[in-house]
Amino acid sequence: MTKPSIVLVHGAFADATCWQHVIPLLERQGYYVTAVQNPLTSLEDDVATTRRVIDAQEGRVVVVGHSYGGVVMSGAAAGSDKVDALVFVAAFGPDAGEPIGPLLEQYPSAIGAALRPDAAGFLYIDRGLFRDVFAADVTETEALVMAATQKPINGTAFGAVIGQPAWRTIPSWYLVATADNAINPELQRFFATRMGATINEVASSHVPMISQPGEVARCIMQAAPAVSPAPTEAVR
């Protein structure tokens, strides 16, 4: 069986290199992997960028979204005749016309008090709070680098909405990060249950693709139409 291509979509405060530990695990199993580099300038821009990457793939596609990348993925994969599965990794899975800002208020977490705007309205995570909020289970050195290189997001994205989300028509998998201080795990379970996803859980911070890449790769391969054995090696 021909294995699908894997498209990885990063979230806010990060870029495509956040998948650096997962990509080798998938490619060693024979998957062709592309990590989208979204501008984070607006939800519309990010959806358009991700859709171009999906459309450029040959054959079938599995799309994976982390955090805000779940919103982007839900918009970009909607209506696609290439996408066979979606994988949400500690990600938002909003419905049509549903902004994520109010959901964060309904299911509070530590991230709200940690956000800092710049003069143009782009948001960062306070570097002094970054590790506790975003990456509590990665090494101190890696957390310092992640905080220093974080990619800001236009604050308007938290009030923007998509139309009919892809998870309404495409089978979905969801990896809940049970020690997540950025997106409340109960909000993650709400998304996963509402979309009827196949649910897995991992005891990690908001960035399991950094702290536990093998678990993330395993979940992705569960969703792939041509499933291959899960990786057993650690990537650190």
C-alpha positions in Angstrom: 0.0 0.0 0.0 1.2 3.5 -0.8 1.5 5.5 2.4 -0.1 8.9 2.6 1.8 12.2 2.7 1.8 13.8 6.2 1.3 17.6 6.5 2.2 19.1 9.8 0.7 22.4 10.9 2.3 24.4 13.8 0.5 26.6 16.3 1.0 30.0 17.7 4.3 31.0 19.4 6.1 28.4 17.3 7.2 27.6 13.7 7.6 24.5 11.6 10.7 23.4 13.5 8.6 22.4 16.4 8.1 19.2 14.5 11.8 18.4 14.3 11.7 15.4 16.6 8.6 13.9 14.9 9.6 14.3 11.3 12.5 11.7 11.4 10.4 9.1 13.1 7.7 9.4 10.4 10.1 9.5 7.5 12.0 6.5 8.7 8.7 4.6 8.5 8.3 5.6 4.9 6.1 8.7 5.1 6.7 11.8 3.1 6.4 14.7 5.5 6.0 18.4 5.0 5.8 20.9 7.8 4.0 24.1 6.9 5.6 27.4 7.8 2.6 29.7 8.6 3.0 33.5 8.8 0.6 33.8 11.8 -0.4 37.2 10.4 -4.1 36.3 10.3 -6.2 33.1 10.4 -7.1 33.8 6.7 -3.4 33.9 5.7 -2.6 30.8 7.7 -5.5 28.8 6.2 -4.5 29.8 2.7 -0.8 28.9 3.3 -1.7 25.5 4.6 -4.2 24.8 1.9 -1.5 25.4 -0.7 0.7 22.9 0.9 -2.1 20.3 1.1 -2.9 20.9 -2.6 0.7 20.4 -3.6 0.9 16.9 -2.1 0.8 13.9 -4.4 -1.6 11.2 -3.4 -3.5 10.9 -0.2 -2.8 13.2 2.8 -3.0 13.1 6.6 -3.0 16.6 8.1 -1.8 17.1 11.7 -2.4 20.3 13.7 -0.9 21.5 17.0 -2.7 24.1 19.2 -3.9 27.0 17.0 -2.8 24.8 14.1 -6.0 22.8 14.7 -8.1 25.8 13.7 -5.9 26.4 10.6 -6.1 22.7 9.7 -9.9 22.6 10.2 -10.3 25.5 7.7 -7.6 24.4 5.2 -8.6 20.8 4.8 -12.4 21.5 4.5 -13.6 20.4 1.1 -10.3 18.8 0.1 -10.6 15.6 -1.9 -7.0 14.6 -0.9 -7.3 14.5 2.9 -8.1 11.1 4.5 -7.6 11.9 8.2 -7.0 14.7 10.6 -4.8 14.5 13.8 -5.3 17.1 16.5 -2.3 17.4 18.9 -3.4 19.4 22.0 -5.2 21.5 19.4 -8.3 23.7 19.0 -11.1 22.1 17.1 -13.7 24.9 16.7 -17.0 24.6 14.9 -18.2 26.9 12.1 -18.4 30.5 13.3 -16.9 29.7 16.7 -13.9 31.8 17.8 -11.4 30.3 20.2 -11.1 33.3 22.5 -14.4 32.6 24.4 -13.5 28.9 24.6 -10.3 29.8 26.5 -12.4 31.9 28.9 -14.9 29.1 29.4 -12.1 26.6 30.0 -9.4 28.8 31.6 -5.7 28.0 31.6 -2.5 29.8 32.6 -1.8 31.2 29.1 -4.3 34.1 29.3 -2.3 35.9 32.0 1.0 35.1 30.2 0.3 36.8 26.9 2.0 40.1 26.1 1.1 42.3 23.0 3.6 44.3 21.0 2.9 47.7 19.4 1.3 46.1 16.4 -1.0 43.8 18.3 1.0 40.6 17.9 1.1 38.4 21.0 4.0 36.7 22.7 4.2 34.5 25.8 6.1 36.3 28.6 9.5 34.7 28.5 9.7 34.4 32.3 6.5 32.3 32.3 7.1 30.5 29.0 8.4 27.2 30.4 5.7 26.8 33.0 2.8 27.7 30.7 4.0 26.1 27.4 6.8 23.6 27.8 7.1 22.4 31.4 8.4 18.9 30.6 11.2 19.9 28.1 14.8 20.6 29.2 15.6 24.0 30.6 17.9 24.7 27.6 15.3 23.7 25.1 12.7 25.8 26.8 15.0 28.8 26.8 15.5 28.5 23.0 11.8 28.0 22.4 11.0 31.1 24.4 13.7 33.2 22.7 12.6 32.1 19.2 8.8 32.1 19.7 6.9 33.4 16.7 4.2 35.9 17.6 0.6 35.6 16.4 -1.7 38.4 15.4 -4.1 38.8 18.3 -7.0 39.0 15.8 -6.7 35.3 15.2 -8.3 34.5 18.6 -11.5 36.2 17.4 -11.5 34.9 13.8 -13.7 32.1 12.7 -13.8 29.4 10.0 -16.7 28.0 7.9 -17.6 24.4 7.9 -14.7 22.6 9.7 -13.0 19.7 8.1 -13.6 17.4 11.1 -17.3 17.5 10.2 -16.6 15.3 7.2 -13.1 13.8 7.7 -12.2 11.1 10.3 -10.3 12.6 13.1 -7.8 11.5 15.9 -7.1 13.6 19.0 -4.0 13.4 21.3 -4.9 15.0 24.6 -2.0 16.5 26.6 -3.1 15.8 30.2 -0.6 18.2 31.9 -1.2 21.1 29.5 -1.1 24.5 31.1 -1.9 26.4 27.8 -5.1 24.6 26.6 -7.1 23.1 29.4 -7.2 19.3 29.0 -10.9 19.4 29.6 -11.3 21.7 26.6 -9.3 19.3 24.6 -11.5 16.5 25.6 -14.6 18.6 24.7 -13.2 19.1 21.2 -12.3 15.4 20.8 -15.7 14.2 22.0 -17.7 16.6 19.9 -15.9 15.7 16.7 -16.2 12.0 17.4 -12.4 11.6 17.3 -10.4 8.5 18.2 -8.9 9.8 21.5 -5.4 9.1 22.8 -3.9 10.8 25.9 -0.3 11.5 26.8 1.1 12.9 30.1 2.8 15.9 28.7 2.9 19.7 28.6 1.4 21.7 25.6 4.3 20.5 23.4 4.2 16.6 23.3 5.9 16.8 19.8 9.0 18.1 21.7 8.8 16.1 24.9 7.3 12.9 23.7 7.7 12.7 19.9 7.3 8.9 19.8 3.7 9.2 21.2 2.8 11.9 18.7 4.2 9.9 15.7 2.4 6.8 17.0 -0.9 8.7 17.0 -0.3 10.1 13.5 0.4 6.6 12.2 -2.8 5.3 13.7 -4.6 7.8 11.6 -2.7 7.0 8.4 -4.6 4.7 6.0 -1.5 2.5 5.5 -0.4 2.0 9.1 3.1 1.0 9.8 4.7 -0.1 13.1 5.0 2.6 15.7 8.5 4.0 16.5 10.2 2.7 19.6 13.3 4.8 19.7 13.5 8.0 21.8 14.4 11.2 20.0 16.2 13.5 22.4 
